[in-house]
Amino acid sequence: MNDSLQLQQAARNVAKPVQIKNHQTRRFLVNTMAAAFLLSQQLTAQTPQQLDRWAIQADGSILWSVNGRLPHRDHIEMSGEKVSYWVQYGVDTGGRLSLNRTMVYPSFRLLPERTIASMMYNVTDNDLPRILINDKLLRAGVYNASVAEDMPEQVVSIRHKGIMEVQSLIGKNKDLLLKRTLYPSVDKPIALEKMVFVNTGKQPVKIEMEYLQRVVKPAAERSKPAQHSFIISTIGEGLKTVAPGDSAVFALAYQAVRNNEQGVTANIQSEEQARRQRVAGIQSLLRLETPNEMLNTAFAFAKIRATESIYLTKGGYLHGPGGLRYYAAIWANDQAEYINPFFAFLGDDIGNRSAMNAYRWFAHYMNPDYKPIPSSIISEGDGVWHGAKDRGDMAMIAYGAGRYALAYGNIDSAKVLWPLIEWSLEYLRRQLNESGVPRSNSDELEGRFPAGKANLNTSILYYDALRSAAMLGKQLSLPKTQWQQYQQEATTLRTNIDRYFGATVDGFNTYRYYEGNDTLRAWICSPLIVDLFERKEGTIAALFSPRLWTDDGLASLAGNKTFWDRSTLYALRGVFAAGETQKAFDYLQYYSRRRLLGEHVPYAVEAYPEGNQRHLSAESGLYCRIYTEGMFGMRPTGFRSFDCTPRLPAAWNQMALRNVQAFGATFDLEVKRMAGNKLEVITTKAGQSKKYTIKDGATLSVTI
């Protein structure tokens, strides 16, 4: 039973003739049940019922069993170190499959120098070699109309778990099973599509895939540093007779090649095994264990998208958002602010290398005149994008680098990051206006919506960066006067934030986003993620009011259809942190179900209508941080310490994060419910456990 239904059941229980002699107890129970009923009614009214298209499987994958509700189309992105594989797939009303494949090669650059100038090619079904089955034409899911009646295909299922698998039945008697598997190479500029035909009938079947070698080259003058090639090639082509119970394997490789080099013949078995091992390795780290299978699975999927999208460039490993546009480049929000603090908890080696690399890249642009660091460094480090000027980028960098350095727990890495943090904080101090909050030209939405001359989001990130810097400075044994100064500046800024941004907007006691702002904005959630709870009641009421909450989460601006998942993900994390556990939990379940099992799956998205809800990868990192920093309330305070304010949902008796890789250690963190409004918090490292008892809602200081 989901929690909304449990709340409704609890409300119905109010009417049951239970004998309660204590009047105070009776009144408490009645009030509690009534409140639960009102909450469930509010949630039901604002979040429509969802009909799942996908189902969770025993192996942790999600499966769409195609049994109606057609046509349907969706898209997914899968990434390796040298290629990103974007697949748009659809099933029409007749059950036939269509695939549209786009391969992006981040380290194969084109001119002119631009963010989007990665070599990219699209391959439709009509571009593939012909496949003949008993001499009748099948062309990778597209059939010649004259033989469609004789050679029908019906898609049976589509499965996702870092690899896309499609199963179809072919033939009038459906006695030929076709299993398509699509995945990127882990470390080569190759995307692969494997086709396994299984003869489930009683007669031999002749299957032929014709040979294809297609080479496309952009002009040498448009390639950097020299001419590239894009090659489509067949693997295992030819005519094969498949006996009953046997199978035949064919494959296609989509690869990029430098200069005049020859393409390689990929070993599809070893490439698939490597991809599965990479996914399994990511899944083994930082595991969420709760009584809710759907949330556990959504968390596991988010780890895949957050971590796979790291590209090996000439400047080292770089995390990239993806989405057919954003590769071999970094941004102050996506990388420095969103994803890198998550990598400090995940413990993936490539993820941590990409995090340190990103901060080093930004550090190259520190300067004695305190001119702003570019918002984005592009083209493997060869260029920059600074089109929106200062978006609050130094606050993003200082916020992310401070949290990352503390949670990563490596003093040498922290020493590398400290000059960047220190410089960014000094830049921000110089930007303070007469009201004591930092100016910026825009915000991370880069002018899509008004942000004034000083916005709430930049101030919030600056405030938390000061807090982290004070903790980090102490860990690094820096002069006491310096890190105490950061503490004082944070205290002053907290007061200034409330004085400058605190306001009644649309009838809610919350925050204005900038001076003159009189319409609710999604980013009023920002104070909650940094423990600014002075206006939490009005802010939370505004976030989940019909003015801001939509079927897809928070509208960026009240009354506007545009939404960006990043603000919804921040809000859910902040509402947990604020102690509104049940409300956060209900909306988290709604959001997670929609993204994992609904119509566009299986990851958090960037935005709509812009970008067609691309699965940009840093948003998946923000999804995971709902749990680490929101539900489990982990706030780094030192190289070996963190504050823990667990928010255990009422319907659960326990929850755990397993194999946490942070604070210089590997450990488990468990939370269990005890009698008397108490929680037991258990940390286990190398088989040794420490147990703590706290009141529900209290903060525990943990040393690992």
Phi, psi and omega in degrees: 000131178283169189290330176297318178293323178297321178296318179294322177296319178298321179295320179296329181295342179301324185280353182287143183283071178271136180275109178236115185277328182281119185293322179295319178297317181298315181296319179298315182295318180297315180296320180295314181294322179296318178297321179297320180295316180298320179296316181295323179293319179298314181297316180297322181291327186262343179236106184296158178297139182249136177255111183295135170265329186251158178227143179283136181255167184298331181273007179089000176277170169244144187229133170257108173275113188282104183218042179124191182054051181245154003281165177212139178226149177203178177213154181214151177241137177230138189227147170235187185292336186236000182205147169239135191242106181257123185238119170262125184232152180207154174234124183275182184295340177270002179085009181273147183266144167229141180231135176233113189253132174235125179252130177244132181243093190301327184267005174256096191267149176242164178248150005288163183293111179215162177304316188273008188273046168272145176295131186215135178223148180248138179231118176263174178300328181288348179270357187268161177293155179286143174241130180242134179240113187050044176070010176253144192279128169230131182234078176048046175100346178253122188253145171296128186302329183289340181242006184300325181292328181275337185227065182284154172236141174228120178290129181266315185200158172228136185231144176232139165187065183080344175227140178261127180235130180236131177242134180226153172255135186237142176100160180301320182268002179052042182255019173228121181259128178249123178248111176263137178230125182239133182195155175270154170294147179292320189226010180237156178281059184223134168248144188234149176224110182258140178234119178247119177261122181248122180276105178262004181269197184250356181239148175300151180232131175269127179231130180231131166247123181289154179289139175218133171221103183242126182241129176235137181228123169293157181303144180303324181291343182257357181258151180225128000275346179215180187294136177257168174226146171244127187235129168255126181218150178270152175232127179074025182291169179122188182260130180227136175260122187253116180287159176306132181084353181259179182215163176227143184243131172231161179205162176232139177243135177242106189228156175254143182226141180272144174050233181254023179293156177272148175291157179257154174270112185287143172273101189295330180291313182289326178293318178293318179298318180296320178296316179296323179292322178297315179297315180297323179296318177296318182294331183287339183271146173044067183271134175268127177235113177221172176288354184257104183298324182295317178292320176303317183289319178299319177297316181296319178293319180301323178299322180298305184294322181296328191255332183290334189275056179236126189246138178272110183249177178294343176261014180101187179290131178225125172289140179226142181298323181090220177071026179069010183224324196246091184221157178051038182205163178227155178232152181292332178274300186304312185268302186295320185267313190276301195270323187299318177299332176289320180300331178295335177268327184291314179086012175288129186298315180294322178299315179292324177295321179293324180296309180298322180297318180298314180295323177298320179299314179297323182297335179300337187260009171296147183209154184291342181270358181055045167280147189296144171292140180302147178297326185216139174249123193241174171053054178059025179098359185276350182210176178225158170236127182222036188294330181263012182057214182281111180266013192091022187298324181292328175291320178299314182294311182295320178299308183292317182294322179295312179295319180297313183299318180293312184288326180295324171075023180246114186296325180294318177296320179298322179295325176294321185280335188303314180302324179293318179296313182299315180296316182296320179294322177293320175303313182294321178301322180288346180265000182297133178272187183295343178265001175081022173239151188283138174282150168206154185290328182202201174225193186291350173272002165055043175088001178296328175227153182301144179226002178064199179264345175212123185244159184298318186297315179299318181295320181295315180294322177297317179301312182290327177297322177296318178299313180296320181296323178296317179294316183292319178300322177294319179296327181272005179058038176284165181307135183302325181298328183288307184286335173290329176297320176298320177300315181294319179296324177295317179299315179296317181296323178303314178296317182294323178299313181294321182291320186275319186259338181299130185195163170266117183236126182053030178088001182252135176282090187217229183229145165273149184280331178202167181298125181096349179290128181232017179231139182302140177236150182299327186285006170294350176288342188306315182302330184294330184283348180241025173067030171262100190248012184301327183241031188294322184297310180293323180294314181293320177299320179292318182300319185260013176279162177299344178292327183244322186281132179235179178302333182252023180103209187280134168287142180297324180223132181306131180087358181253145183279350182287133172226147174235122184302330186303321180289325176297319181292320174297317183296315180298319176298316182291325180290323171300311182300327182283355176092004176271065191298313184295317179296314178300319182295316180298314181288329175296317178298316180300309182299313184297319179297318181297318183281329184270323191236003185270225187268336179229107191230168002246022189233166168300152183246172177276290190204167172207140007280347179296134170078003175056039179054052177299145178275064178297139197284328183295331177299326177293327173296320177296325177299314180297328181289344171303323183276307185298315186259339180263290184293318178268349172060040182271118178237113181302135178235346181192176181296336181232019186216154175206153170276141181232117177238082186291143177240086183277118180303148186300329183280352183252150173256346180197160174202159183207149165249119182257147175058045173291134182243075185213167178056037177069020185210169171245125185206166172254148175234118182240147175230128181231145179278138177237173178289157174072038177058037181243154175236145172254126178250128184235126170250136181231121179229127179052040177082355181257127184251145170239133182242137180230146174244126180224162172288146176301123181099351180277163179254133180248134174269120186247133173245127181266000000 
